[in-house]
């Protein structure tokens, strides 16, 4: 079993960045906070688009069905309520009354943990024990957490808890299931992650309402569907060669 050491470093950089952001928050007027939201939203939109374009050729239907099935499953499980209950429990524990606490925790977690660097980096650490990509991600997340915490508040700091569960869990899972996460499965995961990040940008820019938490099961569904679709394509190719 490989322990997610790079995730612990990532948690440390987010903690430091969040503390700096919380200190800066007292100096920011509502106008500055608003423009920071817009800047982060536009940057997030570009990241999401670049990730979504990584979808492998011929995987569009797999992508669409994964989103739909994942959304139905997430709505049935009410993942959003699970996140809200988790966030409320932390608020009660630390005695915090910030109205943006839950929004900050969930937004930061989604931004930090559904990107391609998270997925590929966690898989690289789990499969090859390579940590370089997650170290780069840790540095970027540290700077991003400054901007997020300066607008959303202390909820961003506590996003390190679901980060440990998701990102660290993915590393440990990959170390046990190395044969599943092929390059096409990884690219498919990144594409779904990109769409979720585009959803974050829509929320940050106040362009609409999206229940992103209930779309998270799509990450699991795309992993399963793209794995079996790749196997199907390989089998189909072998059968064609035999016939010819």
LUMFITOR-980954 format. One line per field, with one value per residue (C-alpha): x negated, y negated, z; residue number from 1; chain. Coordinates in pm, 1 decimal. Example, Ala and Ser with C-alpha at 12.3 -4.5 7.8 and 13.67 -1.06 7.14 Angstrom:
east	-1230.0	-1367.0
north	450.0	106.0
up	780.0	714.0
nr	1	2
kette	A	A
# end
This chain:
east	0.0	-135.5	-56.9	54.5	-244.2	-199.6	160.7	33.2	-194.9	105.5	308.0	23.8	1.7	380.4	372.2	97.7	266.9	604.4	456.0	297.1	628.8	818.8	571.7	614.9	994.9	1013.0	856.3	1080.4	1394.8	1703.2	1607.5	1264.0	1415.8	1660.9	1388.6	1177.8	1479.0	1498.9	1124.8	1121.4	1436.7	1285.8	960.4	1155.3	1358.3	1042.1	905.0	1232.8	1248.2	887.7	958.8	1288.3	1113.5	898.6	1189.3	1057.2	1181.6	1500.5	1584.2	1852.9	2147.2	1962.1	1903.3	2269.4	2411.0	2162.9	2277.7	2645.5	2617.4	2387.5	2632.9	2926.6	2724.9	2603.5	2957.2	3086.9	2811.8	2849.2	2475.4	2540.3	2708.5	2416.2	2175.9	2398.9	2432.3	2056.0	1998.3	2255.5	2092.7	1757.1	1919.9	2075.3	1747.0	1546.8	1831.5	1836.3	2140.9	2010.4	2292.4	2038.9	1868.0	2037.0	2011.5	1640.8	1565.9	1753.0	1623.3	1262.8	1289.4	1432.7	1175.5	883.4	992.2	1174.5	907.7	682.5	376.6	553.7	661.1	339.1	118.8	293.5	281.1	-88.1	-167.6	41.4	-82.1	-440.9	-513.3	-578.3	-487.9	-616.1	-278.4	-101.3	-384.5	-323.3	51.4	-15.2	-192.9	87.9	355.8	169.7	195.6	555.9	656.2	537.2	788.5	1067.0	1023.4	1010.8	1362.6	1526.7	1368.3	1261.1	1460.0	1177.9	933.4	1147.8	1163.6	842.7	1055.1	1250.7	926.6	756.8	1048.2	1080.7	729.4	552.2	808.5	755.8	380.9	431.5	697.8	471.3	193.7	431.2	603.7	317.4	451.8	778.1	646.9	521.4	443.8	791.3	958.5	746.9	832.8	1202.6	1183.9	1015.6	1289.7	1563.7	1358.3	1328.3	1705.4	1745.8	1488.0	1680.8	1980.5	1779.6	1701.5	2072.1	2144.9	1857.6	1970.2	2333.0	2450.6	2681.4	2736.8	2583.2	2589.8	2226.4	2214.9	2478.6	2270.1	1966.3	2070.7	2005.4	1634.8	1692.3	1927.7	1688.6	1406.0	1613.7	1772.2	1453.2	1263.5	1517.1	1558.2	1183.3	1192.7	1481.8	1289.8	981.9	1190.3	1366.6	1030.9	898.3	1212.1	1176.8	815.5	914.6	1191.9	966.2
north	0.0	-342.4	-622.7	-953.8	-1160.6	-1419.3	-1475.4	-1562.6	-1824.8	-1951.4	-1985.1	-2184.8	-2432.9	-2483.8	-2542.0	-2804.6	-2971.1	-2975.9	-3138.3	-3408.8	-3458.7	-3488.9	-3753.7	-3946.5	-3919.8	-4195.1	-4440.5	-4355.1	-4555.6	-4392.1	-4535.8	-4373.0	-4040.5	-4057.8	-4115.9	-3835.9	-3604.2	-3701.2	-3659.4	-3315.2	-3222.6	-3314.3	-3132.7	-2829.3	-2829.3	-2805.3	-2519.7	-2330.9	-2369.8	-2249.3	-1944.6	-1858.9	-1855.9	-1563.8	-1325.4	-1037.6	-1002.9	-796.3	-829.1	-1097.9	-863.3	-708.2	-1061.1	-1163.4	-847.7	-873.9	-1228.6	-1133.5	-813.3	-985.5	-1274.1	-1038.5	-837.4	-1153.2	-1290.8	-957.5	-940.2	-1315.5	-1372.6	-1745.2	-1677.8	-1457.7	-1745.0	-1996.1	-1773.4	-1722.7	-2097.1	-2177.7	-1926.6	-2100.7	-2441.4	-2321.4	-2165.4	-2484.4	-2717.0	-2903.2	-3098.6	-3208.9	-3183.5	-3114.1	-2829.6	-2543.2	-2719.3	-2784.6	-2426.8	-2266.6	-2508.5	-2471.4	-2092.6	-2068.4	-2309.1	-2136.7	-1776.5	-1713.0	-1852.2	-1654.4	-1726.4	-1567.4	-1260.3	-1204.3	-1304.9	-1075.6	-787.3	-848.4	-840.3	-528.1	-338.8	-461.0	-632.8	-956.2	-1268.2	-1552.1	-1641.6	-1657.5	-1875.1	-2123.3	-2102.5	-2168.4	-2493.3	-2606.1	-2513.1	-2712.0	-3029.4	-2953.7	-2905.6	-3259.9	-3402.4	-3164.4	-3214.4	-3592.6	-3576.1	-3259.5	-3255.5	-2973.1	-2703.2	-2688.6	-2582.7	-2285.5	-2159.4	-1971.6	-1706.7	-1588.9	-1641.7	-1380.3	-1139.7	-1185.0	-1257.0	-1042.4	-767.3	-774.2	-728.6	-431.1	-281.6	-318.1	-131.5	165.2	139.4	43.5	236.7	39.5	-314.2	-313.8	-640.4	-646.8	-594.2	-876.5	-1109.6	-1024.6	-1103.6	-1434.5	-1521.0	-1467.3	-1662.4	-1942.5	-1964.1	-1985.3	-2264.3	-2448.6	-2410.6	-2575.7	-2870.4	-2907.0	-2931.8	-3173.8	-3398.0	-3369.6	-3248.4	-2978.1	-2713.9	-2366.2	-2091.4	-1993.6	-1767.7	-1542.0	-1514.0	-1374.9	-1007.0	-1066.5	-1032.6	-675.6	-590.7	-720.2	-511.0	-194.0	-264.1	-379.4	-77.3	168.8	-33.1	-16.8	359.8	386.2	189.8	407.9	726.0	587.6	509.8	859.9	1019.8	811.5	921.5	1287.3	1255.9	1079.4
up	0.0	-101.1	142.9	-17.2	97.1	-179.6	-64.8	283.3	124.0	-76.3	243.8	400.5	110.3	109.6	484.8	453.8	155.7	331.6	640.7	424.2	243.0	571.9	686.9	360.7	377.3	638.3	392.6	96.0	27.6	-123.1	-464.6	-452.6	-339.2	-631.6	-891.8	-740.5	-783.5	-1149.8	-1207.0	-1044.7	-1238.7	-1576.7	-1499.9	-1384.1	-1706.8	-1918.1	-1703.7	-1738.4	-2116.6	-2160.3	-1945.4	-2116.1	-2455.3	-2338.2	-2401.4	-2617.9	-2973.8	-2992.5	-2622.7	-2653.9	-2584.7	-2292.2	-2163.5	-2200.2	-2042.8	-1754.8	-1680.9	-1699.4	-1495.0	-1244.9	-1207.3	-1147.3	-895.7	-719.5	-697.4	-567.4	-303.7	-233.1	-230.1	-183.6	151.2	256.3	183.7	361.5	668.4	671.7	641.1	911.0	1147.0	1107.1	1159.9	1485.1	1600.5	1548.6	1648.7	1316.4	1195.3	853.7	598.6	321.6	508.7	320.9	-14.8	39.2	148.3	-141.2	-407.0	-290.6	-272.7	-623.8	-765.6	-593.3	-639.3	-968.2	-1199.7	-1429.7	-1213.1	-917.3	-1110.2	-1304.7	-1012.9	-766.2	-1014.6	-1084.8	-714.0	-660.6	-967.6	-1013.5	-679.9	-874.5	-677.0	-898.1	-1054.4	-717.7	-583.6	-867.9	-799.6	-430.7	-515.6	-747.7	-492.8	-228.9	-437.4	-539.6	-176.5	-99.9	-350.0	-244.8	130.2	88.6	-58.7	81.4	425.4	654.7	471.6	214.9	485.8	585.0	225.6	314.5	490.1	181.6	-16.2	200.8	154.7	-223.8	-349.5	-92.8	-139.0	-516.7	-468.6	-238.0	-467.6	-772.2	-592.9	-564.0	-905.0	-1136.2	-1435.7	-1452.0	-1498.0	-1857.1	-2039.5	-2196.2	-1859.5	-1716.0	-2005.0	-1970.6	-1598.7	-1677.6	-1928.0	-1669.6	-1417.6	-1672.4	-1710.0	-1333.4	-1323.2	-1597.3	-1365.2	-1085.5	-1315.3	-1394.0	-1021.3	-956.8	-1242.0	-1122.3	-1463.7	-1326.0	-1060.3	-1089.2	-827.5	-874.2	-569.5	-723.7	-1040.5	-855.4	-902.2	-1274.5	-1194.3	-1077.1	-1364.0	-1633.1	-1485.5	-1508.3	-1845.9	-2019.3	-1883.9	-2028.7	-2349.5	-2406.6	-2349.2	-2595.2	-2859.4	-2815.1	-2844.9	-3150.6	-3311.1	-3238.0	-3383.4	-3702.7	-3742.0	-3699.7	-3960.9	-4209.5
nr	1	2	3	4	5	6	7	8	9	10	11	12	13	14	15	16	17	18	19	20	21	22	23	24	25	26	27	28	29	30	31	32	33	34	35	36	37	38	39	40	41	42	43	44	45	46	47	48	49	50	51	52	53	54	55	56	57	58	59	60	61	62	63	64	65	66	67	68	69	70	71	72	73	74	75	76	77	78	79	80	81	82	83	84	85	86	87	88	89	90	91	92	93	94	95	96	97	98	99	100	101	102	103	104	105	106	107	108	109	110	111	112	113	114	115	116	117	118	119	120	121	122	123	124	125	126	127	128	129	130	131	132	133	134	135	136	137	138	139	140	141	142	143	144	145	146	147	148	149	150	151	152	153	154	155	156	157	158	159	160	161	162	163	164	165	166	167	168	169	170	171	172	173	174	175	176	177	178	179	180	181	182	183	184	185	186	187	188	189	190	191	192	193	194	195	196	197	198	199	200	201	202	203	204	205	206	207	208	209	210	211	212	213	214	215	216	217	218	219	220	221	222	223	224	225	226	227	228	229	230	231	232	233	234	235	236	237	238	239	240	241	242	243	244
kette	A	A	A	A	A	A	A	A	A	A	A	A	A	A	A	A	A	A	A	A	A	A	A	A	A	A	A	A	A	A	A	A	A	A	A	A	A	A	A	A	A	A	A	A	A	A	A	A	A	A	A	A	A	A	A	A	A	A	A	A	A	A	A	A	A	A	A	A	A	A	A	A	A	A	A	A	A	A	A	A	A	A	A	A	A	A	A	A	A	A	A	A	A	A	A	A	A	A	A	A	A	A	A	A	A	A	A	A	A	A	A	A	A	A	A	A	A	A	A	A	A	A	A	A	A	A	A	A	A	A	A	A	A	A	A	A	A	A	A	A	A	A	A	A	A	A	A	A	A	A	A	A	A	A	A	A	A	A	A	A	A	A	A	A	A	A	A	A	A	A	A	A	A	A	A	A	A	A	A	A	A	A	A	A	A	A	A	A	A	A	A	A	A	A	A	A	A	A	A	A	A	A	A	A	A	A	A	A	A	A	A	A	A	A	A	A	A	A	A	A	A	A	A	A	A	A	A	A	A	A	A	A	A	A	A	A	A	A	A	A	A	A	A	A
# end
